[in-house]
Amino acid sequence: MKTLVRVGRFSLADWPEFVTLPWLAQGLVFALDLAVFAASPQVTRPAGHSGMKYAGALATIYIVFAIVAARSISKRLPFALALGVSRRSFYAGTALMAAVLAVADGLVLTLLQPIEAATGGWGIHLHFFRVPFLLEGPWYQTWLTSFVGLALMFVYGMWCGLIYQRWNIFGVLTFAAIQMLALTAGLAIAFRDNSWHRVGHFFTTLTIGGLTGALAVIAVALLAGGYVTIRRVTV
């Protein structure tokens, strides 16, 4: 455990990349949305929410989380291995650091919701941090969902970084193509079997707790995939 903590501290030596960059990107998008919505007297609102405006730009921090994770692999893995850190320790330590960051950032996202409510949607009735269905339940559910989402994106970014480290850009493009093929195959099966009603029923009956659980399972699967990949990485 001490080794994993040391690996996490080693990664956080460049802490602005992990701590500041995601929030800097999200802050810039937030400021832009505030300016746009404040200047727009008419906006499209979801049915049943006629009094509020929804930005839908909170995805920024999740995307940047994945990018930072991918960069962390290419920047730190060769150096860590040169220092004698095993691949397994590096991977587990980085994953532990990701979990801590996801817990902390998920809490910040949760705490911004009551601030948003207290300010009347930042003075312009804007819902930025309270996302319909995904992040509009009790605070603990919002925190858990935010944590799982951030952790999933970090693990996905780690895996992409490992694939690039092992097979360069060709590997990344192949990985993306496999994902697209899997999605296309799923859509083709749904069309062929005329099962869209079952797909629609599944998503309309899915609770936020069920969705969070499904995302957690996907995160674990991605974590396992990254572990298999790092064992074959050469630097």
LUMLO-914715 format. One record per residue: x, y, z of N, C-alpha, C in turn. Coordinates in steps of 0.2 Angstrom, whole numbers. Example, Ala and Ser with C-alpha at 12.3 -4.5 7.8 and 13.67 -1.06 7.14 Angstrom:
[atom [66, -28, 39], [62, -22, 39], [66, -16, 39]]
[atom [64, -11, 35], [68, -5, 36], [64, 0, 39]]
//
This chain:
[atom [4, -6, 0], [0, 0, 0], [4, 6, 0]]
[atom [10, 6, 4], [14, 12, 4], [17, 13, -3]]
[atom [19, 8, -7], [21, 9, -14], [16, 12, -18]]
[atom [10, 10, -17], [4, 14, -21], [3, 21, -20]]
[atom [4, 22, -13], [3, 29, -11], [9, 34, -14]]
[atom [15, 31, -14], [21, 34, -16], [20, 35, -24]]
[atom [17, 30, -27], [16, 31, -35], [11, 37, -36]]
[atom [6, 37, -32], [1, 42, -32], [4, 49, -31]]
[atom [8, 50, -26], [12, 56, -24], [17, 58, -30]]
[atom [20, 53, -33], [24, 54, -39], [20, 57, -44]]
[atom [14, 55, -46], [10, 57, -51], [8, 64, -50]]
[atom [6, 66, -43], [4, 72, -41], [10, 77, -40]]
[atom [16, 75, -42], [21, 80, -42], [20, 86, -47]]
[atom [16, 84, -52], [14, 89, -57], [6, 90, -56]]
[atom [5, 92, -50], [-2, 93, -48], [-7, 97, -52]]
[atom [-4, 103, -55], [-8, 107, -58], [-12, 104, -64]]
[atom [-9, 99, -67], [-12, 95, -73], [-18, 91, -71]]
[atom [-17, 88, -65], [-23, 84, -62], [-28, 88, -58]]
[atom [-26, 93, -55], [-31, 97, -51], [-33, 103, -54]]
[atom [-29, 107, -57], [-31, 114, -60], [-34, 113, -67]]
[atom [-31, 109, -71], [-33, 109, -78], [-40, 107, -79]]
[atom [-43, 102, -76], [-50, 100, -77], [-54, 106, -75]]
[atom [-53, 109, -69], [-57, 115, -67], [-56, 121, -71]]
[atom [-50, 122, -74], [-49, 128, -78], [-53, 127, -84]]
[atom [-53, 122, -87], [-57, 120, -93], [-64, 121, -92]]
[atom [-67, 118, -86], [-74, 118, -85], [-76, 126, -83]]
[atom [-71, 129, -79], [-73, 136, -78], [-73, 141, -84]]
[atom [-69, 139, -89], [-70, 143, -95], [-76, 142, -99]]
[atom [-78, 136, -99], [-85, 134, -102], [-90, 137, -98]]
[atom [-90, 137, -92], [-95, 139, -87], [-96, 147, -88]]
[atom [-90, 150, -89], [-91, 158, -90], [-94, 159, -97]]
[atom [-92, 155, -102], [-94, 156, -108], [-102, 155, -108]]
[atom [-104, 150, -105], [-111, 148, -105], [-115, 154, -101]]
[atom [-112, 156, -96], [-115, 162, -92], [-116, 168, -97]]
[atom [-111, 169, -101], [-112, 175, -105], [-117, 174, -111]]
[atom [-117, 168, -113], [-122, 166, -119], [-129, 166, -116]]
[atom [-130, 163, -111], [-137, 163, -108], [-139, 169, -106]]
[atom [-135, 173, -103], [-137, 180, -100], [-139, 184, -106]]
[atom [-136, 183, -112], [-137, 187, -118], [-143, 185, -122]]
[atom [-145, 179, -120], [-151, 176, -124], [-157, 176, -121]]
[atom [-162, 180, -123], [-168, 180, -119], [-172, 174, -120]]
[atom [-171, 170, -126], [-175, 164, -127], [-170, 158, -128]]
[atom [-172, 153, -124], [-168, 147, -124], [-173, 141, -124]]
[atom [-170, 135, -127], [-174, 129, -127], [-174, 126, -120]]
[atom [-179, 124, -117], [-179, 121, -111], [-183, 114, -111]]
[atom [-180, 109, -107], [-184, 103, -107], [-191, 103, -105]]
[atom [-195, 99, -107], [-202, 99, -106], [-203, 98, -98]]
[atom [-207, 102, -95], [-208, 102, -88], [-204, 106, -84]]
[atom [-199, 110, -87], [-194, 114, -84], [-194, 121, -87]]
[atom [-200, 123, -88], [-200, 130, -92], [-197, 136, -88]]
[atom [-196, 135, -82], [-193, 141, -78], [-185, 141, -78]]
[atom [-182, 136, -80], [-175, 135, -80], [-172, 134, -87]]
[atom [-165, 136, -87], [-161, 135, -93], [-156, 130, -92]]
[atom [-155, 126, -96], [-150, 120, -96], [-144, 121, -101]]
[atom [-138, 121, -98], [-132, 122, -102], [-130, 115, -106]]
[atom [-130, 110, -102], [-127, 104, -105], [-120, 103, -106]]
[atom [-116, 108, -103], [-109, 108, -104], [-105, 105, -98]]
[atom [-108, 102, -94], [-104, 99, -88], [-99, 93, -90]]
[atom [-101, 91, -96], [-96, 85, -99], [-89, 87, -100]]
[atom [-88, 94, -100], [-81, 96, -101], [-76, 93, -96]]
[atom [-78, 93, -89], [-73, 91, -84], [-72, 83, -85]]
[atom [-77, 80, -87], [-76, 73, -88], [-71, 71, -94]]
[atom [-72, 75, -99], [-68, 74, -105], [-61, 76, -104]]
[atom [-60, 81, -100], [-53, 83, -98], [-50, 78, -94]]
[atom [-54, 75, -89], [-51, 70, -85], [-48, 64, -89]]
[atom [-52, 62, -94], [-49, 57, -99], [-43, 59, -102]]
[atom [-42, 65, -105], [-36, 68, -108], [-30, 68, -103]]
[atom [-32, 70, -97], [-26, 71, -92], [-24, 64, -91]]
[atom [-28, 59, -90], [-26, 52, -89], [-22, 49, -94]]
[atom [-24, 50, -100], [-20, 48, -106], [-13, 51, -106]]
[atom [-13, 57, -105], [-6, 61, -105], [-2, 58, -99]]
[atom [-5, 57, -93], [-1, 55, -88], [3, 48, -89]]
[atom [0, 44, -93], [3, 38, -95], [9, 39, -99]]
[atom [9, 43, -104], [14, 44, -109], [20, 48, -106]]
[atom [18, 52, -101], [23, 56, -98], [27, 53, -92]]
[atom [23, 49, -88], [26, 46, -82], [28, 39, -82]]
[atom [25, 35, -86], [26, 28, -86], [34, 26, -87]]
[atom [37, 29, -93], [44, 27, -94], [48, 29, -88]]
[atom [47, 35, -85], [51, 38, -80], [50, 33, -74]]
[atom [44, 31, -72], [42, 27, -66], [46, 20, -67]]
[atom [46, 17, -73], [49, 11, -74], [56, 12, -73]]
[atom [59, 17, -76], [66, 18, -75], [68, 19, -68]]
[atom [64, 21, -63], [65, 22, -56], [64, 15, -53]]
[atom [62, 10, -56], [62, 3, -53], [55, 2, -51]]
[atom [50, 6, -53], [43, 4, -51], [40, -1, -55]]
[atom [37, -6, -53], [34, -11, -57], [28, -8, -61]]
[atom [26, -12, -66], [20, -9, -70], [14, -10, -66]]
[atom [13, -15, -62], [7, -16, -58], [7, -11, -53]]
[atom [12, -9, -50], [12, -4, -44], [10, 3, -47]]
[atom [13, 4, -53], [12, 11, -56], [5, 11, -58]]
[atom [2, 6, -61], [-5, 6, -63], [-10, 7, -57]]
[atom [-8, 2, -52], [-13, 3, -46], [-12, 9, -43]]
[atom [-6, 12, -42], [-5, 18, -39], [-9, 24, -42]]
[atom [-8, 24, -49], [-12, 29, -53], [-19, 29, -52]]
[atom [-22, 22, -52], [-29, 21, -51], [-31, 24, -45]]
[atom [-27, 23, -40], [-29, 25, -33], [-29, 33, -33]]
[atom [-24, 36, -36], [-24, 43, -36], [-30, 45, -40]]
[atom [-32, 42, -45], [-38, 44, -49], [-45, 43, -45]]
[atom [-45, 38, -41], [-51, 37, -36], [-51, 43, -31]]
[atom [-45, 45, -28], [-45, 51, -24], [-48, 57, -27]]
[atom [-45, 59, -33], [-47, 64, -37], [-54, 64, -39]]
[atom [-57, 59, -41], [-64, 58, -42], [-68, 59, -36]]
[atom [-66, 57, -31], [-70, 58, -24], [-70, 66, -23]]
[atom [-64, 69, -23], [-64, 76, -22], [-68, 80, -27]]
[atom [-67, 79, -33], [-70, 83, -38], [-77, 82, -38]]
[atom [-79, 76, -37], [-86, 74, -37], [-90, 78, -31]]
[atom [-86, 78, -26], [-89, 82, -20], [-90, 90, -22]]
[atom [-85, 92, -25], [-85, 99, -27], [-91, 100, -32]]
[atom [-92, 96, -37], [-98, 96, -41], [-104, 96, -37]]
[atom [-105, 92, -32], [-111, 91, -28], [-112, 98, -24]]
[atom [-107, 101, -21], [-107, 107, -17], [-109, 113, -21]]
[atom [-108, 113, -28], [-109, 118, -32], [-117, 119, -34]]
[atom [-120, 113, -33], [-128, 113, -34], [-131, 117, -29]]
[atom [-130, 117, -22], [-134, 122, -18], [-132, 129, -19]]
[atom [-126, 130, -21], [-124, 137, -22], [-128, 139, -29]]
[atom [-128, 135, -34], [-132, 137, -39], [-139, 138, -38]]
[atom [-142, 134, -33], [-149, 135, -31], [-150, 142, -27]]
[atom [-145, 143, -23], [-146, 149, -18], [-145, 155, -22]]
[atom [-142, 155, -28], [-141, 161, -32], [-146, 162, -37]]
[atom [-151, 158, -37], [-156, 158, -42], [-154, 156, -49]]
[atom [-149, 151, -49], [-147, 149, -56], [-142, 154, -58]]
[atom [-137, 156, -54], [-132, 161, -55], [-135, 168, -58]]
[atom [-141, 169, -55], [-144, 175, -57], [-148, 175, -64]]
[atom [-148, 170, -67], [-151, 170, -74], [-155, 163, -75]]
[atom [-157, 160, -69], [-161, 154, -69], [-157, 148, -74]]
[atom [-151, 148, -73], [-147, 143, -77], [-145, 137, -72]]
[atom [-147, 131, -75], [-145, 125, -72], [-139, 122, -76]]
[atom [-133, 123, -73], [-127, 121, -76], [-124, 114, -72]]
[atom [-124, 114, -66], [-122, 109, -62], [-127, 104, -60]]
[atom [-133, 106, -60], [-139, 101, -59], [-141, 99, -66]]
[atom [-139, 93, -68], [-141, 90, -74], [-147, 86, -74]]
[atom [-152, 87, -78], [-158, 83, -77], [-157, 75, -78]]
[atom [-160, 71, -73], [-160, 64, -72], [-153, 62, -70]]
[atom [-147, 64, -73], [-141, 62, -71], [-138, 65, -64]]
[atom [-139, 71, -63], [-137, 74, -57], [-142, 79, -54]]
[atom [-148, 76, -52], [-153, 80, -49], [-156, 77, -43]]
[atom [-153, 71, -41], [-156, 68, -35], [-153, 70, -29]]
[atom [-154, 66, -23], [-151, 68, -17], [-143, 69, -17]]
[atom [-140, 73, -13], [-133, 75, -13], [-129, 69, -14]]
[atom [-130, 64, -10], [-126, 58, -9], [-126, 54, -16]]
[atom [-132, 54, -19], [-133, 51, -26], [-129, 55, -31]]
[atom [-129, 61, -31], [-126, 66, -35], [-118, 65, -34]]
[atom [-116, 64, -28], [-109, 63, -27], [-106, 57, -30]]
[atom [-110, 51, -28], [-109, 45, -31], [-108, 44, -38]]
[atom [-113, 47, -41], [-114, 47, -49], [-108, 51, -52]]
[atom [-106, 57, -49], [-101, 61, -51], [-94, 57, -50]]
[atom [-93, 54, -44], [-87, 50, -43], [-86, 44, -48]]
[atom [-92, 41, -49], [-91, 35, -54], [-90, 37, -61]]
[atom [-93, 43, -63], [-92, 45, -70], [-85, 48, -71]]
[atom [-82, 52, -66], [-75, 54, -67], [-70, 48, -66]]
[atom [-71, 44, -62], [-67, 38, -62], [-67, 34, -68]]
[atom [-73, 33, -71], [-73, 29, -77], [-70, 33, -83]]
[atom [-70, 39, -83], [-67, 43, -89], [-59, 43, -88]]
[atom [-57, 43, -81], [-50, 43, -80], [-47, 36, -82]]
[atom [-51, 31, -80], [-48, 24, -82], [-48, 23, -89]]
[atom [-53, 26, -93], [-54, 25, -100], [-48, 29, -103]]
[atom [-46, 35, -101], [-40, 39, -103], [-34, 35, -102]]
[atom [-33, 32, -96], [-27, 28, -94], [-26, 22, -100]]
[atom [-32, 19, -101], [-31, 13, -106], [-29, 16, -113]]
[atom [-32, 21, -115], [-30, 24, -121], [-23, 26, -121]]
[atom [-21, 29, -116], [-14, 31, -115], [-9, 25, -116]]
[atom [-11, 19, -113], [-7, 13, -113], [-7, 10, -120]]
[atom [-13, 10, -123], [-13, 8, -130], [-8, 12, -135]]
[atom [-8, 19, -134], [-4, 23, -138], [3, 21, -136]]
[atom [5, 20, -130], [12, 18, -127], [14, 12, -130]]
[atom [9, 7, -131], [11, 1, -134], [11, 0, -141]]
[atom [6, 3, -145], [5, 3, -152], [5, 9, -156]]
[atom [6, 15, -152], [6, 21, -155], [0, 23, -158]]
[atom [-1, 28, -163], [-7, 30, -165], [-11, 25, -169]]
[atom [-8, 20, -172], [-11, 15, -175], [-15, 11, -170]]
[atom [-13, 10, -165], [-16, 6, -160], [-22, 10, -157]]
[atom [-22, 16, -156], [-27, 21, -154], [-33, 21, -159]]
[atom [-31, 21, -166], [-36, 21, -171], [-40, 15, -171]]
[atom [-36, 9, -170], [-39, 3, -170], [-44, 2, -165]]
[atom [-42, 4, -159], [-46, 4, -153], [-52, 8, -154]]
[atom [-52, 14, -157], [-58, 18, -158], [-62, 14, -163]]
[atom [-59, 11, -169], [-63, 7, -174], [-67, 1, -171]]
[atom [-63, -2, -166], [-67, -8, -163], [-73, -5, -159]]
[atom [-72, 0, -156], [-78, 3, -152], [-84, 5, -157]]
[atom [-82, 8, -162], [-87, 10, -167], [-90, 4, -170]]
[atom [-86, -1, -172], [-89, -8, -174], [-94, -11, -169]]
[atom [-92, -11, -163], [-96, -14, -158], [-103, -10, -157]]
[atom [-102, -3, -158], [-109, 1, -157], [-113, -1, -164]]
[atom [-110, -1, -169], [-113, -2, -176], [-117, -9, -176]]
[atom [-113, -14, -173], [-116, -21, -173], [-122, -21, -168]]
[atom [-121, -17, -163], [-127, -17, -158], [-133, -14, -161]]
[atom [-132, -8, -165], [-138, -5, -168], [-140, -10, -174]]
[atom [-136, -13, -177], [-138, -18, -183], [-143, -23, -180]]
[atom [-141, -26, -174], [-145, -31, -171], [-151, -29, -169]]
[atom [-151, -23, -166], [-158, -20, -164], [-162, -19, -170]]
[atom [-160, -16, -176], [-164, -15, -182], [-166, -22, -184]]
[atom [-162, -27, -185], [-163, -33, -187], [-169, -37, -183]]
[atom [-168, -37, -177], [-173, -40, -173], [-179, -36, -171]]
[atom [-179, -30, -173], [-185, -25, -172], [-186, -25, -164]]
[atom [-180, -24, -161], [-181, -24, -153], [-180, -17, -151]]
[atom [-181, -12, -155], [-180, -5, -152], [-185, -3, -146]]
[atom [-191, -7, -146], [-195, -5, -141], [-192, -8, -134]]
[atom [-189, -14, -134], [-186, -16, -128], [-180, -12, -126]]
[atom [-176, -9, -131], [-171, -5, -129], [-174, 2, -126]]
[atom [-179, 4, -129], [-182, 10, -126], [-185, 9, -119]]
[atom [-188, 3, -118], [-191, 2, -112], [-185, 1, -106]]
[atom [-180, -2, -108], [-174, -2, -104], [-172, 5, -101]]
[atom [-171, 9, -106], [-168, 16, -104], [-174, 20, -100]]
[atom [-180, 19, -102], [-185, 23, -99], [-186, 20, -92]]
[atom [-185, 14, -90], [-186, 12, -84], [-180, 12, -79]]
[atom [-174, 13, -82], [-168, 13, -79], [-167, 19, -74]]
[atom [-166, 18, -68], [-165, 23, -62], [-158, 26, -62]]
[atom [-157, 31, -59], [-151, 34, -59], [-146, 29, -55]]
[atom [-149, 26, -50], [-145, 21, -46], [-143, 15, -51]]
[atom [-147, 13, -55], [-145, 8, -59], [-140, 10, -64]]
[atom [-141, 16, -67], [-136, 19, -72], [-129, 19, -69]]
[atom [-129, 22, -62], [-123, 23, -59], [-119, 16, -58]]
[atom [-123, 11, -56], [-121, 4, -55], [-118, 1, -62]]
[atom [-121, 3, -67], [-119, 0, -74], [-113, 4, -76]]
[atom [-112, 10, -74], [-106, 14, -76], [-100, 11, -72]]
[atom [-102, 9, -65], [-96, 7, -61], [-94, 0, -64]]
[atom [-98, -4, -66], [-96, -10, -69], [-92, -9, -76]]
[atom [-94, -4, -80], [-90, -3, -86], [-83, 0, -83]]
[atom [-83, 4, -78], [-76, 6, -76], [-72, 1, -74]]
[atom [-75, -4, -70], [-71, -10, -68], [-68, -14, -74]]
[atom [-72, -15, -79], [-70, -18, -85], [-65, -14, -89]]
[atom [-65, -8, -89], [-60, -4, -92], [-53, -4, -88]]
[atom [-54, -4, -81], [-48, -5, -77], [-45, -12, -78]]
[atom [-49, -17, -79], [-46, -23, -81], [-42, -23, -87]]
[atom [-45, -20, -92], [-42, -20, -99], [-36, -16, -99]]
[atom [-35, -11, -95], [-29, -7, -95], [-24, -11, -91]]
[atom [-26, -15, -86], [-21, -19, -83], [-18, -24, -87]]
[atom [-22, -27, -91], [-19, -32, -96], [-15, -29, -101]]
[atom [-16, -23, -103], [-12, -19, -108], [-6, -17, -105]]
[atom [-5, -15, -99], [1, -12, -96], [6, -17, -95]]
[atom [4, -24, -95], [8, -29, -94], [12, -31, -100]]
[atom [10, -28, -106], [13, -29, -112], [16, -23, -115]]
[atom [16, -17, -111], [19, -11, -113], [27, -11, -113]]
[atom [30, -9, -118], [37, -8, -118], [39, -1, -119]]
[atom [44, 1, -115], [46, 8, -116], [54, 9, -118]]
//
